[in-house]
Amino acid sequence: MIGRMMRSDMGIAALAALVVSAATAWGEAEPRLGSDVANTITHISEGLPFVAAAGLTLFGKGEADDTGRHIFDSLAVTGLVVTQIKEGMRAHRPDNPGSATGFPSGHAAVNFAMARCIEEEYPTWGKVGYLWASTVCWSRYRRRDHSLDQVIAGALIGTYIAERSLASEGGLLDGLIVGDHHGGFAPEFRLGADGPDLQLWCQSW
């Protein structure tokens, strides 16, 4: 029964994330190098990890909630790391030799980070996540947004950061997002002796 509930949480979250991300991306794909499929995948991939993390964190219970928090933790750190590497490397993109944001692929990084976090508690869904993240890499390469080494680097960086988040008590941001023993974003409604208490954020220093 518990196993079915956990699978149901993941299934609902995955469906909701795909629907919301697809709705956001609808009509945004601009004509450019690459196929319409690659354009659509790229646009969906920009929001999917964040929608999945929000859905699991807010509506999941137990392992699902933990997975959502680890995704958020990993995405935050991945964003910071990828930005710093891009500024340091200043590599050009295949379709724009004048650019300096080619290495590594941020889309690949965040989607592989999401897949690794999901795999920890839901191995089957993790395989789906890796398949999706690999498809995102293809779309970035197909559109000539990134070269092969740039998408591979993004995939490795995202996977590694997620791995470290899962292995760290309180996540990489030391409890700001993961867990509640250090505080962080933790929606909770309690009815105490002094009346109802709605807690949205707590942080101890």
Secondary structure, 3 states (H helix, E strand, C coil): CHHHHHHHHHHHHHHHHHHHHHHHHCCCCCCCCCCHHHHHHHHHHHHHHHHHHHHHHHHCCCHHHHHHHHHHHHHHHHHHHHHHHHHHHCCCECCECCCCCCCCCHHHHHHHHHHHHHHHHCHHHHHHHHHHHHHHHHHHHHCCCCCHHHHHHHHHHHHHHHHHHHHCCCCCCCCCCCCCCCEEEEEEEEEECCEEEEEEEEECC
